[in-house]
Amino acid sequence: MHDFGLTVADTIVGLTMAGLGLATWVKRSRAVGLLMVATAAAWFAGDLGGWALFLHRGPLVQLLLSYPRGWPRRRLDRVVIVIAYVDALVYPLGRMDSVTVALAVLVIGTALVGYATATQRERRARVPAVVATVGIMLALGLGATARLIGAPADTAALWAYELAVGASAVILFVDLRWRRRDGAAITGLVVDLGEAERTGVLADKLGQALGDRSLVLGYWLPEMRSYVDEAGRPVDLPDSDPTRVLTELVADGQRVGVLVHDTAVLDDPLLVESVVALARMAVTNVRLQAEVRARVGDVEAARRRIVEAADAERRRLESLLQKGAMRRLSEVAELLTADDPDELQAHLDTSQVLLREFARGIHPRVLTESGLPRALAELAGACQTPVALEVLSARLPTAVEATAYFVCSEALANIGKYAQAGHARIEVARADGVVVIEVTDDGVGGADPTRGSGLHGLADRVQALGGTFLVESQPGAGTRLTARIPGPTVSRPVSTA
């Protein structure tokens, strides 16, 4: 019979295991908490005596060998846990001291082998369980050994066993709480987005903090439908390798990245949420920075094209002046010495026409004086293809009007040269502070916006005003050119002359 002190200690140990198990189940680790509660329930069932006396050994050994996961991963662990449940359920085995000694040695040996073969991160997580395993199994094995040799140490062994089991419950619970704080510390350590522009730093910090130097951080590329690392190399996802697993990173319902890591990296269920949240924020931040860098690159390329286009335009204007108006004016100068005023007048008239057309190419006077509807009507009238017009009547900022005019001018020029269209349509409207210019035709389609400088120049001009430029042209389905430019209406007089 147990004396009163052992009975009290037995009750305290059972209540401690049950209470800490419930707390762990609810707030820490469901699997570990469930095993602690099961151990406590079997512990109290042992008060019934007989066959139930050793029931707690099964869940207790599973708790020790599967911590912190709560379920065994290695085959040796699973085999030893099955043996422990057999010892617990088969009453004669539990009463045999030789079997108890063998079980204690087997469990200690399994725990030490698992620790020796584990990764650095897994070893750190396993230390509390290994300490608890050695303490409990030493107390159990030494008590059984004392009985085998007839030594009077039964009561002392029972006290040692009670204390070891109770202390183990406290150690595991405290460890889970400490590693909860460790997870927060890791989050604070690694979420240093000020260094995120160097993406390799993110993967290195994650690997260092989690004890897995082989950890790979992959970035999802939707256009390629694959993951790449910080150097742009494809990331090999684990297939048949049992030591490597992946954890997907999702932000706002969209896949953004993946962690490829050792199976022990995220063994600790308390760190999973912190690590995944950390990596998700880091990857999202890096993607945003990459997009900004890409936009900066686009802006710089657009600036270069604008400079090149300006130089080309100056050369074109010089050539037009030399071949057109300047040549005519030279002929007029020669005719001033002649005696034919009619021929002189004809040359002057021709020079005026050339200069007028030249000025219209630089900036049409009708656009300045009468606005976009009148200017586009003149463009449509000069086009060989019938053009329907639906144009906003309100005046727009000068830059917006000029850009809209040249977008339509280039589009109609392309329709006349290449589209083979029967009809075209120009629509200029304004919605929510954005001016929308749309030019469509029913021609052969197949326009390539990447070829030629005309559409490139239009895109640069639209983007310089903060707008967007899109060309849709499927072969056989005509072409749709759409420009969207932020631009409020303004109050400016319109000439009626």
C-alpha positions as CSV (number, residue, x, y, z in Angstrom):
1,M,0.0,0.0,0.0
2,H,1.1,3.5,-0.8
3,D,1.5,5.7,2.3
4,F,-0.5,8.9,2.5
5,G,2.4,11.0,1.2
6,L,2.7,9.0,-2.0
7,T,-1.0,9.2,-2.5
8,V,-1.0,13.0,-2.3
9,A,2.1,13.1,-4.5
10,D,0.3,10.8,-7.0
11,T,-2.7,13.1,-7.1
12,I,-0.6,16.2,-7.5
13,V,1.3,14.7,-10.4
14,G,-1.9,13.6,-12.2
15,L,-3.5,17.0,-11.7
16,T,-0.3,18.8,-12.9
17,M,-0.1,16.7,-16.0
18,A,-3.8,17.2,-16.7
19,G,-3.8,21.0,-16.1
20,L,-0.7,21.7,-18.1
21,G,-1.9,19.4,-20.8
22,L,-5.2,21.3,-21.1
23,A,-3.3,24.6,-21.2
24,T,-1.0,23.2,-23.9
25,W,-3.9,21.8,-25.9
26,V,-5.7,25.1,-26.0
27,K,-3.0,27.6,-26.4
28,R,0.2,25.9,-27.5
29,S,0.2,22.5,-29.3
30,R,-2.9,20.5,-29.7
31,A,-1.0,17.2,-30.3
32,V,1.3,17.5,-27.3
33,G,-1.6,18.7,-25.1
34,L,-3.7,15.8,-26.1
35,L,-0.9,13.3,-25.1
36,M,-0.4,15.0,-21.8
37,V,-4.2,14.8,-21.0
38,A,-4.3,11.2,-22.1
39,T,-1.3,10.4,-19.8
40,A,-3.1,12.1,-16.9
41,A,-6.3,10.2,-17.6
42,A,-4.5,6.9,-17.7
43,W,-2.5,7.9,-14.5
44,F,-5.7,8.4,-12.5
45,A,-7.1,5.2,-14.0
46,G,-4.2,3.4,-12.4
47,D,-5.8,4.1,-9.0
48,L,-8.3,1.4,-9.9
49,G,-5.4,-1.0,-9.6
50,G,-5.0,-4.3,-11.4
51,W,-4.8,-4.1,-15.2
52,A,-5.0,-0.3,-15.3
53,L,-2.0,0.3,-13.1
54,F,0.5,0.7,-16.0
55,L,-1.8,2.2,-18.7
56,H,-0.1,5.6,-18.5
57,R,3.1,4.2,-19.9
58,G,1.8,4.1,-23.5
59,P,0.9,7.8,-23.9
60,L,3.8,8.9,-21.7
61,V,6.4,7.2,-23.9
62,Q,4.7,8.5,-27.0
63,L,4.8,12.0,-25.6
64,L,8.5,11.7,-24.8
65,L,9.6,10.2,-28.2
66,S,7.4,12.4,-30.4
67,Y,7.9,15.8,-28.7
68,P,7.5,18.5,-30.0
69,R,5.4,17.2,-32.9
70,G,3.1,15.0,-30.9
71,W,3.4,12.1,-33.5
72,P,6.5,10.0,-34.3
73,R,8.3,10.6,-37.5
74,R,11.0,7.9,-37.4
75,R,10.3,4.2,-37.7
76,L,12.3,3.3,-34.6
77,D,10.2,5.7,-32.6
78,R,7.0,4.2,-33.8
79,V,8.2,0.6,-33.0
80,V,9.2,1.5,-29.5
81,I,5.9,3.4,-28.9
82,V,4.0,0.3,-30.0
83,I,6.1,-1.8,-27.6
84,A,5.3,0.6,-24.8
85,Y,1.5,0.4,-25.5
86,V,1.8,-3.4,-25.5
87,D,3.5,-3.3,-22.1
88,A,0.9,-0.9,-20.8
89,L,-2.1,-2.9,-22.0
90,V,-0.9,-6.4,-21.3
91,Y,-1.0,-6.5,-17.5
92,P,1.4,-9.3,-16.8
93,L,4.1,-7.6,-18.8
94,G,3.8,-4.4,-16.8
95,R,4.3,-6.3,-13.6
96,M,7.5,-8.0,-14.8
97,D,10.5,-6.0,-13.5
98,S,12.8,-7.5,-16.2
99,V,10.5,-6.2,-18.9
100,T,10.3,-2.8,-17.2
101,V,14.1,-2.5,-17.1
102,A,14.3,-3.5,-20.8
103,L,11.6,-1.0,-21.7
104,A,13.4,1.8,-19.8
105,V,16.7,1.0,-21.5
106,L,15.0,0.8,-24.9
107,V,13.3,4.1,-24.5
108,I,16.4,5.9,-23.3
109,G,18.4,4.4,-26.1
110,T,15.8,5.4,-28.7
111,A,15.7,9.0,-27.4
112,L,19.5,9.3,-27.5
113,V,19.8,7.8,-31.0
114,G,17.1,10.2,-32.2
115,Y,19.0,13.1,-30.7
116,A,22.3,12.1,-32.2
117,T,20.9,11.7,-35.7
118,A,18.8,14.9,-35.6
119,T,19.6,18.2,-37.3
120,Q,20.9,21.1,-35.3
121,R,17.4,22.7,-35.1
122,E,15.7,19.4,-34.2
123,R,18.3,18.8,-31.4
124,R,17.5,22.2,-29.8
125,A,13.8,21.3,-29.9
126,R,14.4,17.7,-28.5
127,V,16.6,18.6,-25.5
128,P,13.7,19.0,-23.0
129,A,12.1,15.7,-24.0
130,V,15.5,13.9,-23.9
131,V,16.1,15.2,-20.3
132,A,12.6,14.2,-19.3
133,T,13.0,10.8,-20.9
134,V,16.2,10.0,-19.1
135,G,14.9,11.2,-15.8
136,I,11.6,9.2,-16.0
137,M,13.1,6.0,-17.4
138,L,16.1,6.0,-14.9
139,A,13.6,6.3,-12.1
140,L,11.5,3.5,-13.6
141,G,14.4,1.2,-14.5
142,L,16.3,1.7,-11.2
143,G,13.2,0.9,-9.2
144,A,12.6,-2.3,-11.2
145,T,16.3,-3.2,-10.8
146,A,16.1,-2.7,-7.0
147,R,13.2,-5.1,-6.8
148,L,15.0,-7.6,-9.0
149,I,18.0,-7.7,-6.7
150,G,15.9,-7.5,-3.5
151,A,17.2,-4.1,-2.4
152,P,14.9,-2.2,-0.1
153,A,14.5,0.8,-2.4
154,D,10.9,0.4,-3.6
155,T,9.5,3.5,-1.8
156,A,12.4,5.7,-2.8
157,A,12.0,4.6,-6.4
158,L,8.3,5.4,-6.4
159,W,9.0,8.9,-5.0
160,A,11.6,9.4,-7.7
161,Y,9.2,8.2,-10.4
162,E,6.5,10.5,-9.2
163,L,8.8,13.5,-9.1
164,A,10.3,12.7,-12.5
165,V,6.9,12.5,-14.2
166,G,5.6,15.7,-12.5
167,A,8.8,17.6,-13.3
168,S,8.7,16.4,-16.9
169,A,5.2,17.9,-17.3
170,V,6.4,21.2,-16.0
171,I,9.6,21.1,-18.2
172,L,7.7,20.5,-21.4
173,F,5.1,23.1,-20.7
174,V,7.7,25.7,-19.8
175,D,9.7,24.8,-22.9
176,L,6.7,25.4,-25.1
177,R,6.2,28.8,-23.5
178,W,9.9,29.7,-23.9
179,R,9.9,28.7,-27.5
180,R,6.8,30.8,-28.1
181,R,8.8,33.8,-27.1
182,D,11.7,32.5,-29.2
183,G,9.3,32.6,-32.2
184,A,8.5,36.2,-31.5
185,A,12.2,37.0,-31.2
186,I,12.9,35.3,-34.5
187,T,10.2,37.3,-36.1
188,G,11.6,40.5,-34.7
189,L,15.1,39.5,-35.8
190,V,14.4,38.5,-39.4
191,V,11.7,40.9,-40.4
192,D,14.3,43.6,-41.2
193,L,12.7,44.8,-44.4
194,G,15.2,47.6,-44.6
195,E,17.7,45.0,-46.0
196,A,15.1,43.2,-48.1
197,E,16.4,44.8,-51.3
198,R,19.2,42.2,-51.2
199,T,16.9,39.1,-51.4
200,G,19.7,36.7,-50.4
201,V,19.8,38.3,-47.0
202,L,16.3,37.1,-46.3
203,A,17.0,33.5,-47.0
204,D,20.3,33.6,-45.1
205,K,18.7,35.1,-42.0
206,L,15.9,32.6,-42.0
207,G,18.3,29.8,-42.3
208,Q,20.5,31.1,-39.5
209,A,17.6,31.7,-37.2
210,L,16.0,28.3,-37.8
211,G,19.2,26.3,-37.8
212,D,18.9,25.2,-41.4
213,R,21.6,26.6,-43.6
214,S,20.1,24.7,-46.6
215,L,16.8,26.6,-46.4
216,V,15.8,28.0,-49.8
217,L,13.4,30.9,-50.3
218,G,11.6,30.7,-53.6
219,Y,9.7,33.5,-55.4
220,W,6.6,32.7,-57.5
221,L,6.6,34.0,-61.1
222,P,3.1,33.8,-62.4
223,E,4.2,34.3,-66.0
224,M,6.5,31.3,-65.8
225,R,4.3,29.4,-63.3
226,S,7.3,28.3,-61.4
227,Y,9.5,29.3,-58.4
228,V,12.9,30.9,-58.6
229,D,15.5,31.8,-56.0
230,E,17.1,35.2,-55.5
231,A,19.4,34.6,-58.4
232,G,16.6,33.7,-60.8
233,R,17.4,30.0,-60.8
234,P,14.5,27.5,-60.8
235,V,13.8,26.1,-57.3
236,D,13.7,22.3,-57.1
237,L,10.6,21.3,-55.1
238,P,11.0,18.1,-53.0
239,D,9.4,15.1,-54.4
240,S,10.8,11.8,-53.0
241,D,13.3,13.3,-50.5
242,P,11.8,12.6,-47.0
243,T,14.2,15.1,-45.4
244,R,13.0,18.1,-47.4
245,V,9.6,19.7,-47.3
246,L,8.0,22.8,-48.6
247,T,5.7,25.5,-47.1
248,E,3.8,27.7,-49.5
249,L,3.6,31.4,-48.8
250,V,0.2,33.0,-49.6
251,A,-0.6,36.7,-49.4
252,D,-4.2,38.1,-50.0
253,G,-5.1,34.7,-51.5
254,Q,-2.3,34.9,-54.0
255,R,0.7,32.6,-54.1
256,V,3.9,34.6,-53.5
257,G,6.6,32.2,-52.6
258,V,7.7,29.0,-51.0
259,L,10.1,27.8,-48.2
260,V,12.1,24.6,-49.0
261,H,13.6,23.4,-45.8
262,D,14.6,20.5,-43.6
263,T,11.7,18.6,-42.1
264,A,12.9,19.7,-38.6
265,V,12.9,23.4,-39.4
266,L,9.2,23.8,-38.8
267,D,8.9,20.8,-36.3
268,D,8.0,23.3,-33.7
269,P,4.3,24.1,-34.3
270,L,4.7,27.3,-32.3
271,L,7.1,28.7,-34.8
272,V,5.2,27.8,-37.9
273,E,2.9,30.8,-37.9
274,S,5.8,33.3,-37.1
275,V,8.1,31.9,-39.7
276,V,5.4,31.8,-42.4
277,A,4.2,35.3,-41.6
278,L,7.7,36.6,-41.6
279,A,8.6,35.0,-44.9
280,R,5.3,36.1,-46.5
281,M,6.0,39.8,-45.5
282,A,9.6,39.6,-46.7
283,V,8.7,38.1,-50.1
284,T,5.9,40.5,-50.6
285,N,8.2,43.4,-49.8
286,V,10.9,42.1,-52.2
287,R,8.3,41.7,-54.9
288,L,7.1,45.3,-54.4
289,Q,10.7,46.6,-54.6
290,A,11.3,44.5,-57.7
291,E,8.2,46.1,-59.3
292,V,9.4,49.6,-58.3
293,R,12.9,48.9,-59.8
294,A,11.2,47.6,-63.0
295,R,9.1,50.7,-63.2
296,V,12.2,52.9,-62.7
297,G,13.8,50.9,-65.5
298,D,10.8,51.5,-67.8
299,V,10.9,55.2,-67.0
300,E,14.6,55.5,-67.8
301,A,14.1,53.6,-71.1
302,A,11.2,55.9,-71.9
303,R,13.3,58.9,-71.2
304,R,16.0,57.6,-73.5
305,R,13.5,57.0,-76.3
306,I,12.1,60.5,-75.8
307,V,15.5,62.0,-76.2
308,E,16.2,59.9,-79.3
309,A,12.8,60.7,-80.7
310,A,13.4,64.4,-80.2
311,D,16.8,64.2,-82.0
312,A,15.2,62.3,-84.8
313,E,12.4,64.8,-85.1
314,R,14.8,67.7,-85.3
315,R,16.7,66.0,-88.1
316,R,13.4,65.3,-89.9
317,L,12.3,69.0,-89.5
318,E,15.6,70.2,-90.8
319,S,15.3,67.8,-93.8
320,L,11.7,69.0,-94.5
321,L,12.8,72.7,-94.4
322,Q,15.8,72.1,-96.7
323,K,13.8,70.0,-99.3
324,G,10.6,72.0,-99.1
325,A,10.1,75.5,-98.0
326,M,13.8,76.5,-98.1
327,R,14.2,75.3,-101.7
328,R,11.1,77.1,-102.8
329,L,12.3,80.3,-101.1
330,S,15.6,80.0,-102.9
331,E,13.7,79.8,-106.2
332,V,11.7,82.9,-105.2
333,A,15.0,84.7,-104.6
334,E,16.2,83.8,-108.1
335,L,12.8,84.9,-109.6
336,L,13.1,88.4,-108.0
337,T,15.6,89.2,-110.8
338,A,13.2,88.0,-113.5
339,D,10.3,89.8,-115.1
340,D,7.5,87.3,-114.6
341,P,5.3,88.3,-111.6
342,D,2.8,85.5,-112.2
343,E,5.5,82.8,-111.8
344,L,6.8,84.6,-108.7
345,Q,3.4,84.6,-107.2
346,A,2.9,80.9,-107.9
347,H,6.1,80.1,-106.1
348,L,5.2,82.3,-103.1
349,D,1.8,80.5,-102.9
350,T,3.4,77.1,-103.0
351,S,5.9,78.2,-100.2
352,Q,3.0,79.3,-98.1
353,V,1.3,76.0,-98.5
354,L,4.4,74.0,-97.6
355,L,5.1,76.2,-94.5
356,R,1.4,75.8,-93.4
357,E,1.6,72.0,-93.7
358,F,5.0,72.0,-91.9
359,A,3.5,74.0,-89.0
360,R,0.5,71.7,-88.8
361,G,2.9,68.8,-88.3
362,I,4.6,70.5,-85.4
363,H,1.5,71.7,-83.7
364,P,-1.8,72.3,-85.5
365,R,-3.1,75.8,-85.2
366,V,-6.7,74.6,-85.3
367,L,-6.2,72.5,-82.1
368,T,-5.0,75.6,-80.2
369,E,-7.8,77.9,-81.5
370,S,-10.8,75.6,-81.9
371,G,-10.1,72.6,-79.7
372,L,-9.9,68.8,-80.2
373,P,-13.3,68.2,-82.0
374,R,-12.4,70.6,-84.8
375,A,-8.8,69.4,-85.1
376,L,-9.8,65.7,-85.2
377,A,-12.5,66.5,-87.7
378,E,-9.8,67.9,-90.1
379,L,-7.7,64.8,-89.5
380,A,-10.7,62.5,-90.3
381,G,-11.5,64.5,-93.4
382,A,-8.0,64.0,-94.7
383,C,-8.0,60.3,-94.1
384,Q,-8.8,58.0,-97.1
385,T,-10.7,55.6,-94.8
386,P,-14.2,56.8,-93.6
387,V,-13.9,57.9,-89.9
388,A,-16.7,58.2,-87.4
389,L,-16.1,60.7,-84.6
390,E,-17.4,60.9,-81.0
391,V,-15.2,63.6,-79.2
392,L,-15.5,65.3,-75.9
393,S,-16.5,68.9,-76.5
394,A,-14.9,70.4,-73.3
395,R,-11.4,71.8,-73.4
396,L,-8.6,69.8,-71.8
397,P,-5.2,70.7,-70.6
398,T,-2.9,71.7,-73.5
399,A,-0.6,68.7,-73.1
400,V,-3.5,66.3,-72.9
401,E,-5.1,67.7,-76.0
402,A,-1.9,67.6,-78.0
403,T,-1.2,64.0,-77.0
404,A,-4.7,63.0,-77.9
405,Y,-4.3,64.7,-81.3
406,F,-1.0,63.0,-82.1
407,V,-2.3,59.6,-80.9
408,C,-5.2,59.9,-83.3
409,S,-3.0,61.3,-86.1
410,E,-0.5,58.4,-85.8
411,A,-3.4,55.8,-85.6
412,L,-5.1,57.2,-88.7
413,A,-1.8,57.3,-90.6
414,N,-1.3,53.6,-89.8
415,I,-4.8,52.8,-90.8
416,G,-4.3,54.5,-94.2
417,K,-0.9,52.7,-94.8
418,Y,-1.5,49.2,-93.4
419,A,-4.9,48.4,-92.1
420,Q,-6.9,48.0,-95.4
421,A,-9.9,49.0,-93.3
422,G,-13.4,49.9,-94.6
423,H,-14.2,52.0,-91.5
424,A,-12.5,53.6,-88.5
425,R,-13.8,55.2,-85.4
426,I,-12.3,57.8,-83.0
427,E,-13.8,58.2,-79.5
428,V,-12.6,60.7,-76.9
429,A,-14.4,60.6,-73.6
430,R,-13.7,61.4,-69.9
431,A,-14.6,59.3,-66.9
432,D,-13.5,59.7,-63.3
433,G,-10.9,62.3,-64.2
434,V,-9.4,60.2,-66.9
435,V,-9.4,61.1,-70.6
436,V,-9.9,57.9,-72.7
437,I,-8.8,58.0,-76.4
438,E,-9.8,55.0,-78.4
439,V,-9.2,54.5,-82.2
440,T,-10.6,51.3,-83.8
441,D,-10.7,50.0,-87.3
442,D,-12.1,46.9,-89.1
443,G,-8.9,46.2,-91.0
444,V,-6.6,43.2,-91.2
445,G,-5.2,43.6,-87.7
446,G,-1.8,42.1,-86.7
447,A,-0.2,45.4,-85.7
448,D,2.9,44.9,-83.6
449,P,3.4,47.8,-81.1
450,T,7.0,46.7,-80.5
451,R,8.0,47.5,-84.1
452,G,8.5,51.0,-85.4
453,S,9.1,54.2,-83.6
454,G,5.7,55.8,-84.1
455,L,3.7,53.7,-81.5
456,H,6.8,53.7,-79.2
457,G,6.8,57.4,-79.2
458,L,3.1,57.6,-78.5
459,A,3.4,55.2,-75.6
460,D,6.2,57.3,-74.1
461,R,4.3,60.5,-74.5
462,V,1.2,59.1,-72.9
463,Q,3.2,57.5,-70.0
464,A,5.0,60.8,-69.5
465,L,1.6,62.3,-68.6
466,G,0.9,59.5,-66.1
467,G,-1.3,57.5,-68.5
468,T,-1.4,54.1,-70.1
469,F,-1.2,53.0,-73.7
470,L,-2.5,49.7,-75.1
471,V,-2.6,48.3,-78.6
472,E,-4.9,45.3,-79.3
473,S,-4.6,43.8,-82.8
474,Q,-5.4,40.2,-83.5
475,P,-4.9,39.1,-87.1
476,G,-8.1,39.4,-89.1
477,A,-9.9,41.2,-86.2
478,G,-8.9,44.8,-86.8
479,T,-7.0,47.0,-84.3
480,R,-8.0,48.9,-81.2
481,L,-5.6,51.6,-79.8
482,T,-6.5,52.9,-76.3
483,A,-4.8,55.7,-74.4
484,R,-5.9,56.7,-70.9
485,I,-4.6,60.0,-69.6
486,P,-5.4,61.7,-66.3
487,G,-6.8,65.1,-67.2
488,P,-9.5,67.4,-65.8
489,T,-11.4,69.7,-68.1
490,V,-10.3,73.4,-68.1
491,S,-11.9,76.6,-69.0
492,R,-10.4,78.0,-72.2
493,P,-12.0,80.1,-75.0
494,V,-12.7,78.4,-78.3
495,S,-12.3,80.3,-81.5
496,T,-15.3,80.2,-83.8
497,A,-13.5,81.8,-86.7
